[in-house]
Amino acid sequence: MRSTVIWSFLSVVALSVGGLISGCDSDATIAKSGLGESCDSSADCNDDLKCLQGACYKAPPVEGGAGEGNGTGGTTSGPPEPVLGDEGESCTKRADCKDGLGCFNQRCIAAPTGEGGEGNIPGGPVLGKNGETCQTSADCETGLGCVPGGYGQQGPIGFIGVCTPTPSKLVPSGKSCGAECVKDADCCELPVALHIAWSAVSVPGTSEPYGTGANSCAELAELIGASNCTAAATGALAARCFAQAAYCECDATWSCDAGKCSYTGACTKDGPVVGGCPNFTRSGAATYPACDVDTELCAPPTGDPPCAKDADCETLAMKDTGETCAADECVCYEKTGCYRACNGPLDCKPGFTCDTADSVCKPSPACTTTAECKAMVGFGARYSCVEETCQITCSTDFDCNAGSFAAGVNTLICNAEGICEALGCSSDDQCTNGALVPVKMFCTDNVAPVTGGVSSAITD
């Protein structure tokens, strides 16, 4: 049985070998591609065909010769010509367009002629109309803003940006709330915080009680009655007597300075007692509660200036660090204190630069160019350097408010310079101090913020 299997296997091998030998000796050839069939090279095509653009075609006619049919009913040899874009049709490169057209902004248009510049090149992409989706307001036509969750033609579109008509153009007023006075007499008002009844609980930071139990100066006078408001008064009477003198009988006791109330009455004691100092203004803003016995004013002691010239700083402490000044190390800055002198920008700590005129380190501007802002906040952000600070640019009010808009004094508005700015107030009625029991404030012109102070050099 085993020998039979072996002989059968050998017979199959012999037949196979014989077939191969017979095939090699025969005239059989490998089949080639015909007209229009695929190919990798001309060797794959019949003898009278060439491999052109991945298919077998008849060779193109010699220049000047007669055209030769390609066997498919056409009149020319070779593959069909590509369809090129007409003017206005889309493209990815110039080769996609017909002769005389260039590919600009992915559209085939007439190439610039060199006369009058490139005025025939499209200025940018087609902008979205009302209801069309968008990513930023720059994607929308003028007068439209890209609003998340806006309405399309079929209704709400969730959080997809939609080109939406912007509200009437609002102009920042250039004013803000926050001033508690515009004249001295505005400071003469019994603070709401003192309307509560007198309490044995001390005013924070003092040993004196607070509260009057009166809602007006008239009520306060009635509560005091015939009592004698002297320095010997204590408890509720002392609190009421002081409140009457400080907030009701206001002749030359308050001054309005840049929208803030300052107490100018004479004093002999600290805190809210007869002859003392108030703890807060009519709007609740803190005041200096201690009396300078030398000036008899509720203000920090003045005394002599710490220095008058640079030489005075030797052995004195630097105002900001407390280090002792060595000889010729410090400068006396505007007679306010001694600081280690600087010679150049590298002498100052980060965020400061050397003012060589005064030889002290002063805060550096946040920026001087828009490119610096891009480097700090990212090149994808729309920031510009405005008044030495990086501010976000805008084309609509929506750009300043994360796609939403509800007009109010703190609402940001896209101003004429394309910078987001608070809408601001237009009347005093819009202004309060935001306290639990709000007090009316004033709408006044914006005031430039106070910049940081000077500092000592870290080296020289």
C-alpha positions as CSV (number, residue, x, y, z in Angstrom):
1,M,0.0,0.0,0.0
2,R,2.8,2.4,1.0
3,S,4.6,1.8,-2.3
4,T,1.5,2.6,-4.3
5,V,1.2,6.1,-2.7
6,I,4.9,6.9,-3.4
7,W,4.6,5.9,-7.1
8,S,1.4,8.0,-7.5
9,F,3.2,11.1,-6.0
10,L,6.2,10.6,-8.3
11,S,3.9,10.3,-11.3
12,V,2.3,13.7,-10.5
13,V,5.7,15.4,-10.2
14,A,6.8,13.9,-13.5
15,L,3.8,15.1,-15.3
16,S,4.2,18.6,-13.8
17,V,7.8,18.9,-14.8
18,G,7.0,17.7,-18.3
19,G,4.3,20.3,-18.6
20,L,6.7,23.1,-17.6
21,I,9.3,21.9,-20.1
22,S,6.7,21.6,-22.8
23,G,5.5,25.2,-22.0
24,C,9.0,26.6,-22.2
25,D,9.6,25.0,-25.5
26,S,6.3,26.2,-27.0
27,D,5.6,29.6,-28.8
28,A,3.1,30.7,-26.1
29,T,3.4,34.4,-25.1
30,I,2.1,36.5,-22.1
31,A,-1.1,38.3,-23.0
32,K,-0.7,42.2,-23.3
33,S,-3.1,45.0,-22.7
34,G,-5.2,46.2,-25.6
35,L,-6.4,49.7,-26.4
36,G,-7.7,51.5,-23.3
37,E,-6.7,48.7,-20.9
38,S,-4.5,49.5,-17.8
39,C,-0.7,49.3,-17.8
40,D,2.3,50.2,-15.8
41,S,4.7,50.6,-18.7
42,S,4.6,50.3,-22.5
43,A,5.9,46.8,-22.2
44,D,2.5,45.8,-20.9
45,C,0.7,47.0,-24.1
46,N,0.4,45.6,-27.5
47,D,3.2,46.4,-29.9
48,D,1.4,49.3,-31.6
49,L,0.4,51.0,-28.2
50,K,2.1,53.1,-25.6
51,C,1.3,53.3,-21.8
52,L,0.1,56.9,-21.3
53,Q,-1.3,58.0,-17.9
54,G,-1.9,54.4,-16.8
55,A,-3.7,53.1,-19.9
56,C,-2.6,51.8,-23.4
57,Y,-3.1,54.3,-26.2
58,K,-1.8,54.7,-29.7
59,A,1.3,56.9,-29.8
60,P,0.5,60.6,-30.4
61,P,1.0,61.7,-33.9
62,V,4.2,63.4,-34.9
63,E,3.9,67.2,-34.9
64,G,2.7,68.4,-38.2
65,G,1.5,64.9,-39.2
66,A,-2.1,63.7,-39.7
67,G,-4.1,62.8,-36.6
68,E,-4.6,59.1,-36.1
69,G,-7.7,57.7,-34.6
70,N,-7.5,56.0,-31.3
71,G,-10.0,53.3,-32.2
72,T,-12.7,54.6,-29.9
73,G,-14.4,57.0,-32.3
74,G,-12.1,59.9,-31.3
75,T,-10.0,61.9,-33.7
76,T,-6.7,62.1,-31.7
77,S,-4.4,59.7,-30.2
78,G,-3.5,59.4,-26.5
79,P,-5.5,59.9,-23.3
80,P,-8.4,62.5,-23.1
81,E,-7.4,66.0,-22.2
82,P,-8.1,67.0,-18.5
83,V,-11.0,69.3,-17.9
84,L,-9.6,72.7,-16.8
85,G,-11.4,75.3,-14.8
86,D,-13.1,78.3,-16.3
87,E,-13.0,81.7,-14.6
88,G,-14.6,81.5,-11.2
89,E,-14.4,77.7,-10.8
90,S,-12.5,76.1,-7.9
91,C,-8.8,75.1,-8.1
92,T,-5.9,74.0,-6.0
93,K,-3.1,75.1,-8.3
94,R,-2.6,77.1,-11.5
95,A,-2.5,73.8,-13.6
96,D,-6.2,73.2,-12.7
97,C,-7.2,76.4,-14.7
98,K,-7.4,77.1,-18.4
99,D,-4.7,79.1,-20.1
100,G,-4.6,82.7,-19.1
101,L,-6.1,82.0,-15.7
102,G,-4.4,81.8,-12.3
103,C,-5.4,80.1,-9.1
104,F,-6.1,82.8,-6.5
105,N,-7.9,82.1,-3.2
106,Q,-8.9,78.7,-4.7
107,R,-10.7,80.3,-7.7
108,C,-9.6,80.4,-11.3
109,I,-9.4,84.1,-12.4
110,A,-7.5,86.1,-14.9
111,A,-3.9,86.5,-13.9
112,P,-2.8,90.1,-13.1
113,T,-1.9,92.0,-16.2
114,G,0.7,94.2,-14.4
115,E,-1.3,97.3,-15.2
116,G,-2.9,98.8,-12.1
117,G,-1.5,96.3,-9.7
118,E,-3.5,93.2,-8.6
119,G,-6.9,94.7,-8.5
120,N,-8.5,91.7,-10.2
121,I,-7.4,89.3,-7.4
122,P,-10.3,88.5,-5.0
123,G,-9.9,90.3,-1.7
124,G,-10.8,87.3,0.4
125,P,-13.4,84.6,1.0
126,V,-17.1,85.1,0.5
127,L,-18.6,86.3,3.8
128,G,-21.6,84.7,5.5
129,K,-25.1,86.2,5.3
130,N,-27.7,86.3,8.1
131,G,-28.4,82.8,9.4
132,E,-25.3,81.2,7.9
133,T,-22.8,79.4,10.2
134,C,-19.5,80.9,11.2
135,Q,-16.5,80.6,13.5
136,T,-15.8,84.2,14.2
137,S,-17.5,87.5,13.3
138,A,-14.8,88.0,10.6
139,D,-16.6,85.2,8.7
140,C,-19.8,87.3,8.5
141,E,-20.8,90.3,6.3
142,T,-20.6,93.8,7.8
143,G,-23.4,94.4,10.3
144,L,-23.5,90.7,11.4
145,G,-21.8,89.1,14.3
146,C,-20.9,85.4,14.9
147,V,-23.2,84.5,17.8
148,P,-23.0,81.0,19.5
149,G,-26.4,79.5,19.8
150,G,-28.0,81.9,17.3
151,Y,-30.9,81.2,15.0
152,G,-30.6,79.7,11.6
153,Q,-33.3,79.6,9.0
154,Q,-34.7,76.4,10.5
155,G,-34.6,77.6,14.1
156,P,-32.0,77.4,17.0
157,I,-28.7,75.9,16.2
158,G,-27.3,75.2,19.7
159,F,-23.7,76.3,20.2
160,I,-22.8,76.6,16.5
161,G,-21.8,80.1,15.5
162,V,-24.4,81.8,13.4
163,C,-24.1,85.2,11.5
164,T,-26.6,87.3,13.3
165,P,-27.5,91.0,13.1
166,T,-25.7,93.0,15.7
167,P,-27.5,95.5,17.9
168,S,-27.5,99.2,17.2
169,K,-24.0,100.5,17.4
170,L,-23.4,101.7,21.0
171,V,-20.6,104.2,21.7
172,P,-18.7,104.0,25.0
173,S,-19.6,106.9,27.2
174,G,-16.0,107.4,28.6
175,K,-17.5,107.5,32.1
176,S,-17.7,105.1,34.9
177,C,-19.5,104.7,38.2
178,G,-17.6,104.7,41.5
179,A,-17.2,108.3,42.5
180,E,-18.8,109.0,45.9
181,C,-18.7,112.8,45.4
182,V,-18.3,115.6,42.9
183,K,-18.2,118.4,45.5
184,D,-17.4,118.6,49.2
185,A,-21.0,118.8,50.3
186,D,-21.7,115.3,48.7
187,C,-19.6,113.8,51.5
188,C,-21.9,115.2,54.2
189,E,-24.3,112.3,54.7
190,L,-25.0,109.9,57.5
191,P,-23.6,106.5,56.4
192,V,-26.2,103.7,56.1
193,A,-23.8,101.6,58.2
194,L,-24.5,103.9,61.2
195,H,-28.3,103.6,60.9
196,I,-28.3,100.4,63.1
197,A,-28.8,100.7,66.8
198,W,-25.7,101.2,69.0
199,S,-23.9,97.9,69.9
200,A,-21.4,97.0,72.4
201,V,-19.5,95.2,69.6
202,S,-16.4,97.2,68.7
203,V,-15.7,98.7,65.3
204,P,-13.2,96.3,63.7
205,G,-9.6,97.4,64.6
206,T,-10.8,99.8,67.4
207,S,-12.1,99.6,70.9
208,E,-15.0,101.9,70.1
209,P,-18.7,100.9,69.6
210,Y,-20.7,101.8,66.5
211,G,-24.2,102.5,65.4
212,T,-26.6,105.3,66.1
213,G,-30.1,103.9,65.7
214,A,-31.0,106.9,63.5
215,N,-31.8,106.9,59.8
216,S,-31.3,110.6,59.3
217,C,-29.5,113.6,60.9
218,A,-32.9,114.8,62.2
219,E,-33.6,111.5,64.0
220,L,-30.0,111.6,65.3
221,A,-30.5,115.1,66.8
222,E,-33.8,113.9,68.4
223,L,-32.0,110.9,70.0
224,I,-29.2,113.1,71.4
225,G,-31.8,115.6,72.7
226,A,-30.4,117.8,75.5
227,S,-27.5,115.5,76.3
228,N,-24.2,117.2,76.5
229,C,-21.8,116.1,73.7
230,T,-18.5,116.4,75.5
231,A,-15.3,114.4,75.5
232,A,-16.6,112.6,78.6
233,A,-19.5,111.1,76.7
234,T,-19.5,107.3,76.5
235,G,-21.4,104.4,74.9
236,A,-24.3,105.2,72.6
237,L,-24.1,108.9,73.3
238,A,-20.5,109.1,72.3
239,A,-21.2,107.3,69.0
240,R,-24.2,109.6,68.3
241,C,-22.3,112.8,69.2
242,F,-19.4,111.8,66.9
243,A,-21.7,110.9,64.0
244,Q,-23.5,114.2,64.4
245,A,-20.3,116.2,64.3
246,A,-18.7,114.2,61.5
247,Y,-21.6,113.6,59.1
248,C,-24.3,116.1,59.9
249,E,-22.5,119.3,61.0
250,C,-20.2,119.2,58.0
251,D,-18.7,122.7,57.8
252,A,-15.1,122.1,56.6
253,T,-15.0,118.5,57.8
254,W,-14.9,116.8,54.4
255,S,-13.1,117.3,51.1
256,C,-13.9,115.7,47.7
257,D,-10.7,114.7,46.0
258,A,-10.9,112.9,42.6
259,G,-14.3,111.5,43.5
260,K,-13.3,110.3,47.0
261,C,-14.3,111.8,50.3
262,S,-11.4,112.7,52.7
263,Y,-12.0,113.8,56.3
264,T,-10.4,117.2,57.0
265,G,-11.9,118.0,60.5
266,A,-9.5,118.6,63.4
267,C,-8.9,115.8,65.8
268,T,-7.5,115.0,69.2
269,K,-8.3,111.3,69.6
270,D,-8.3,108.1,67.5
271,G,-11.5,106.4,66.3
272,P,-15.2,107.5,66.2
273,V,-15.5,109.3,69.5
274,V,-16.0,113.0,70.3
275,G,-12.9,114.7,68.9
276,G,-11.9,111.6,67.0
277,C,-11.6,110.2,63.4
278,P,-14.3,108.4,61.3
279,N,-13.8,104.8,60.1
280,F,-15.6,105.2,56.8
281,T,-17.2,107.6,54.4
282,R,-20.8,108.0,53.5
283,S,-20.5,105.1,51.0
284,G,-18.7,102.8,53.4
285,A,-15.2,103.4,52.0
286,A,-12.5,103.1,54.7
287,T,-10.7,106.2,56.0
288,Y,-7.6,106.6,58.2
289,P,-8.9,106.3,61.8
290,A,-5.9,107.6,63.7
291,C,-5.2,111.2,64.7
292,D,-1.8,112.8,64.0
293,V,-1.3,114.8,67.2
294,D,1.2,117.1,65.5
295,T,-1.1,118.2,62.7
296,E,-4.4,117.4,64.5
297,L,-5.5,115.6,61.3
298,C,-6.9,112.1,60.7
299,A,-3.9,111.1,58.5
300,P,-0.6,109.3,58.8
301,P,2.2,111.3,60.5
302,T,4.2,113.3,58.0
303,G,7.4,114.4,59.8
304,D,10.5,115.4,57.9
305,P,11.3,113.8,54.6
306,P,13.6,110.8,55.0
307,C,16.2,112.3,52.7
308,A,16.9,115.5,50.8
309,K,19.8,114.4,48.6
310,D,21.6,111.2,47.6
311,A,24.3,111.7,50.2
312,D,21.7,111.5,53.0
313,C,21.0,107.9,52.1
314,E,24.3,106.6,53.4
315,T,23.6,104.2,56.4
316,L,19.8,104.7,55.9
317,A,17.5,101.8,55.1
318,M,16.2,101.3,51.5
319,K,12.5,102.1,51.5
320,D,11.4,98.9,49.6
321,T,13.9,96.3,50.9
322,G,15.1,97.5,54.3
323,E,18.7,96.9,53.3
324,T,21.2,99.5,54.5
325,C,22.6,101.8,51.9
326,A,26.4,101.8,51.5
327,A,28.3,104.9,50.4
328,D,27.4,106.0,46.9
329,E,25.0,103.1,46.6
330,C,21.5,104.7,46.8
331,V,19.6,107.7,45.4
332,C,17.1,109.8,47.2
333,Y,14.0,109.6,45.0
334,E,11.8,112.7,45.1
335,K,12.6,113.0,48.9
336,T,10.3,110.0,49.5
337,G,13.0,107.5,50.4
338,C,16.3,105.8,49.4
339,Y,16.6,103.2,46.7
340,R,19.6,101.3,45.3
341,A,20.6,103.1,42.1
342,C,20.5,101.4,38.7
343,N,22.7,102.0,35.6
344,G,20.9,100.0,33.0
345,P,17.9,97.7,32.4
346,L,19.7,94.6,33.5
347,D,20.1,96.0,37.0
348,C,16.3,95.8,37.6
349,K,14.1,92.9,38.5
350,P,11.8,91.4,35.8
351,G,8.9,93.7,34.9
352,F,11.0,96.8,35.7
353,T,13.4,98.9,33.6
354,C,16.0,101.5,34.7
355,D,15.0,105.1,34.4
356,T,18.5,106.5,33.9
357,A,17.3,110.1,34.5
358,D,16.3,109.2,38.1
359,S,18.6,106.1,38.5
360,V,15.7,104.0,39.9
361,C,13.8,101.0,38.5
362,K,10.3,101.8,37.2
363,P,7.6,99.4,35.9
364,S,8.1,98.4,32.3
365,P,5.2,98.8,29.9
366,A,3.3,95.6,29.2
367,C,4.0,96.0,25.5
368,T,5.3,98.5,22.9
369,T,4.2,96.6,19.8
370,T,1.4,94.3,18.8
371,A,4.0,91.6,18.0
372,E,4.9,91.5,21.7
373,C,1.2,90.9,22.6
374,K,1.0,88.0,20.0
375,A,4.1,86.5,21.6
376,M,2.6,86.7,25.1
377,V,-1.0,85.6,24.5
378,G,-0.6,83.5,21.4
379,F,-0.5,84.3,17.7
380,G,-4.0,83.0,17.2
381,A,-5.5,85.6,19.5
382,R,-6.6,89.0,18.2
383,Y,-4.6,91.3,20.5
384,S,-3.1,94.7,19.9
385,C,-0.8,96.9,22.0
386,V,-2.8,99.9,23.1
387,E,-1.5,102.5,25.6
388,E,1.3,100.0,26.6
389,T,-1.2,97.2,27.4
390,C,-2.3,94.2,25.4
391,Q,-6.0,94.6,24.6
392,I,-8.3,92.3,22.5
393,T,-9.4,93.6,19.2
394,C,-12.9,93.3,17.8
395,S,-15.1,94.0,14.8
396,T,-18.5,93.7,16.6
397,D,-19.8,94.0,20.2
398,F,-20.3,90.2,20.3
399,D,-16.5,89.7,20.0
400,C,-16.1,91.4,23.3
401,N,-18.7,89.5,25.2
402,A,-18.2,85.8,24.3
403,G,-21.0,85.9,21.8
404,S,-23.7,87.2,24.2
405,F,-24.9,90.8,24.6
406,A,-26.9,92.5,27.4
407,A,-26.3,96.2,27.6
408,G,-25.1,97.5,31.0
409,V,-22.5,99.9,32.4
410,N,-19.9,97.0,32.5
411,T,-20.8,95.5,29.1
412,L,-17.8,95.6,26.7
413,I,-18.3,97.5,23.5
414,C,-16.2,97.5,20.3
415,N,-15.1,101.1,20.1
416,A,-14.1,103.1,17.0
417,E,-10.5,101.9,17.3
418,G,-11.6,98.2,17.2
419,I,-10.7,97.7,20.9
420,C,-13.1,96.3,23.6
421,E,-14.1,99.0,26.1
422,A,-16.7,99.2,28.8
423,L,-20.0,100.9,27.7
424,G,-19.9,103.0,30.8
425,C,-22.6,105.0,32.5
426,S,-24.6,107.9,31.2
427,S,-26.4,109.0,34.4
428,D,-26.0,108.9,38.2
429,D,-29.1,106.7,38.4
430,Q,-27.1,103.8,37.0
431,C,-24.5,103.9,39.8
432,T,-24.4,102.3,43.2
433,N,-21.6,101.0,45.4
434,G,-22.8,97.4,45.2
435,A,-23.1,97.1,49.0
436,L,-25.8,95.0,50.7
437,V,-27.7,98.2,51.1
438,P,-26.6,100.1,48.0
439,V,-25.7,103.8,48.2
440,K,-26.0,106.0,45.2
441,M,-22.8,107.0,43.6
442,F,-21.8,109.4,40.7
443,C,-21.2,108.9,37.0
444,T,-17.9,110.7,36.3
445,D,-15.2,110.7,33.6
446,N,-12.9,107.8,33.5
447,V,-9.7,108.3,35.5
448,A,-6.4,106.8,34.3
449,P,-5.3,104.0,36.6
450,V,-2.4,104.6,38.9
451,T,0.8,102.8,37.8
452,G,3.1,100.9,40.1
453,G,5.8,102.5,42.1
454,V,9.6,102.5,41.8
455,S,12.0,99.9,43.2
456,S,15.6,99.4,44.1
457,A,18.0,97.8,41.6
458,I,18.8,94.1,42.3
459,T,22.4,94.7,41.2
460,D,24.6,97.3,39.7
